[in-house]
Amino acid sequence: MALLTVRHGWQQFRLSVLRLNGISSSLVKLRCESGHSPTSQQPTLGEENIRQKLQLKFPKATFIQVNDISGGCGSMYEVQVVAEEFRGSRTVAQHRMVNEALKDEIKSMHGLRISTLVPDSS
């Protein structure tokens, strides 16, 4: 059995390949390694990268939370953003703003769950 490590963006995958009679035949296991435990309180590299991109795009944000909901693989994220920049925009437009901010990261994701709000004006 041979082990291969493949990097895609900030994600790292470890592949186990079974060799039978000198012929590479089947992929036995695909395991994601993010460098952090999915149950860890420390943000993964992907979570931190996305949070920084959102902070740059929405400097007036009062709250930004990013969670890797794929178990640490970086294939699916949930983002919550509360920002003044959303004021006067419909939810669809707010989500488009987030999608635009993360367009490069979205290319390597399976999915993105977005929640946006405008801060209270009181």
NUDODREN-753529 format. One record per atom (N, C-alpha, C): x, y, z; residue in one letter. Coordinates in steps of 0.05 Angstrom, whole numbers, plus 5000, padded with zeros to 4 digits. Atoms other than C-alpha are relative to their C-alpha. Layout:
XYZA...
END
This chain:
501749775000M500050005000M501850255000M498549755001A502750694982A498350235011A501449774990L500951345016L500850244984L499649765016L500251974975L498750245015L501249764989T499052675002T499550204978T500849815021V495353164957V498950255013V500949744990R494353904971R498150134980R501849855017H488454294943H499250255016H500549754984G488255024966G501349965027G498950044973W489055005041W499349735011W500750274992Q486354295044Q502249804994Q498150215005Q490753685049Q498649735003Q501350265000F488452985032F502249795000F498250235000R491952335047R498649774986R501250215015L490651784997L501649745005L498850274997S492051045009S499449854975S500350135025V493150674944V501049715003V499350284999L493249914941L501349924974L498650095024R498249604893R499849695000R500350295003L496648904868L501849914977L498250115020N502048514830N501350224983N498649795014G505649164813G498250194985G501949825014I499349504785I498550155020I501749844983S496150084820S497149954993S502750085007S489049854825S497850165012S502449874988S484450184874S500750205021S499749814979L483750774919L498549895024L501250134976V482550484988V498850205018V500949814980K481751095031K500750284993K499549725003L481051845025L499450135026L500349884974R482152225089R500950294999R499449725000C482052965099C501750065025C498449914978E487353275143E500150305000E500049714999S486253995164S502150105019S498049914980G491654015218G498750065027G501449964975H486354105271H497849795004H502250194994S481453645305S497450144995S502649885005P474253765283P498650105025P501249914975T472353835356T501750215015T498249814988S478054315371S498750285000S501049734999Q476355025393Q501750194983Q498349845018Q482155295350Q498850004972Q501049995028P479955535281P501949854981P498350135020T482355125222T501250224982T498949805018L486655465170L498050114980L502249915018G480655485123G498150205013G501749824985E476255805176E501350285003E498549754996E481556325191E500350164974E499849875026N482656475117N497450134992N502649895008I475256575104I499350245018I500649784981R474457015167R501550254992R498449775008Q480157465144Q498950134975Q501149895025K477157535074K497550165006K502549864994L470457725104L500550265016L499349754985Q473658235152Q501050224981Q499149815019L477058565093L497750124983L502349915017K470658595052K497950165016K502049874983F466258815110F501350125025F498549894977P470559265155P498250115023P501949904980K464259525192K498549775014K501350234988A462258815212A500350005030A499950024971T460458745285T500249715009T499850284993F460457985283F500649844974F499450195022I463657465237I500749735013I499450274990Q463456725252Q500249814976Q499650195021V466056175207V500449725012V499750274989N465155435221N500249804976N499650225019D467754845180D498049795009D502050204992I461654385181I500349744984I499450255014S464953845140S501849815017S498450174983G468553555200G503050064999G497249925001G475053935188G501249984973G498950045027C475953775114C500250264984C500049765015G474454475089G498349994975G501750025023S469254255039S497350135003S502649874996M463254585071M500350185025M499849814978Y462855205114Y497350135005Y502349834992E457555605152E501250265008E499049734992V458756355156V497650175009V502049814989Q454956865197Q501350275001Q498949735002V456157605184V497850205008V501749774993V452958205218V501650254992V498549775010A455058825180A498350234991A501449765008E452859535168E499950024969E499949995029E454759445095E497549874987E502450135010F448359025087F497650175002F502449834995R443659585108R498950094973R501449925024G438559725054G500049794977G499950215021S440059085015S498349765009S501650244995R435458485010R501949775007R498450234991T437857815037T501549884976T498750115023V439457554967V502450164992V497849835007A443858154953A502249985021A498050034979Q447358075021Q501649744995Q498750265005H448857345005H501850024975H498349975024R451557544936R502550155008R497649854991M456258034971M502049815014M498350204987V458857465014V501249814980V499050185021N459457004954N502350144984N497949865015E463457544917E502650025016E497649984983A468157634976A501549745001A498850274997L469456884978L500249854973L500250145026K469256734903K502349814995K497750185004D476256434901D499949755018D500250224981E475056004963E497849814992E502450165007I468255764938I500749794979I499350185022K471555434878K500849725010K499150264989S474454884923S498149895021S501950094980M468354804968M497849834988M502350155008H462654314965H497550175005H502349834994G457854814997G500750225020G499749784982L457055455036L497350085010L502549924987R451555625085R500450285010R499649724994I450756375093I497650115017I502049864984S447056775147S501050295003S499249724999T447157535143T497950165015T501749824986L444258075187L501150285000L499249724996V444458835195V499950055029V500049944971P446459085264P497650175008P502149834990D441059405307D500850294999D499349725003S440760155296S499550155026S500649864975S438760305368S502550045017S
END
